[in-house]
């Protein structure tokens, strides 16, 4: 049973949460603290899986509370529940929080956020995953620009100018945005040279995904060279995978999450290269020497692959569960059976097509071949040749990397 701690200095808010979550009492052990100091005392007295905290509180506020929790109890899922009037204080919590929810928050959204954030370790091989993640140390919280943009996009009345200003704060994100909007990915009929036009053309959902893909590369600044792993090749492969995934979206899959899943499907490689370079280098070496796919060697040596490690991080960051699921299972789509084309299968196919059609000199390690039975079972067999041709064309497009 999950143990969830809610923290707020307003008694009416805590009473409302008690009423809201009464139906959850059979699946959650819920506790309530009237302030940061009280919450810390309760954490010392017992183990919790999740903490959901308000921001503006006297004494130990939400940011200070979550900072201590991140240091003393790093395994706890840390969620901020705040309003627009608390944005400035909310930004202070960015380095320490995994997810951000806006007040007023309905029951379904709150429950979904908590379940989504904790589900991955329950559905995957949790013992092996916990072992490798524990060895990696504390994983970073969601980056500031991504969180700031996410909060702005949550406001349905946010003017486009506000979103543009957030994007323009970051040169790398701006450059990546303009590169993407002018690529064959979106087939623009004219050159787009300004951020506002690019945002309006791509849409805020794709912009959200793009910002996250840039930020996650920064979260893991791989300073030590890992033999056989290239950041440039990694980023080009991720972009190509997203491009191919977008082309096969009309096969009936959930197009809304294709870009995010495509860009982030190999995020776990960055985690391992930064936090476990010796283990990662060993897996790469064995894969190359024995002619085996990297994920297979990782599973043998560590118990999990980069796919599960990356999905764990994205789950903590609060990405939609379909994206987390696609990242986690993109090497094993057979684990997710739906009887129809879905996001997991789309990323599985797009990833392998991106490897197969990689530019000369970027073929990299051995990779699996697309299993026709998997594609056929989801009704996509008659499109496979078409997707191969599209991938070949997209692979010839420049896949620039923004540092």
Secondary structure by P-SEA (a helix, b strand, c coil): cbbbbbbbccaaaaaaaaaaacccccccbbbbbccaaaaaaaaaaccccbbbbbcccccccaaaaaaaaaacccccbbbbbbcccaaaaaaaacccccccccccccaaaaaaaaaaacaaaaacaaaaaaaaaaaacccccccaaaaaaaaaaacccccaaaaaaaaaccaaaaaaaaaaaaccccccccccccaaaaaaaacaaaaaaaaaaaaaaaacccccccccccaaaaaaaaaaaaaaaaaacccccccccaaaaaaccaaaaaaaaaccaaaaaaaaaaaaaacccaaaaaaaaccccaaaaaaaaaaaacccaaaaaaaaccccccccccccccaaaaaaaaaaaaaaaccccccccccccccaaaaaaaccccaaaaaaaaaaaaaaccccccc
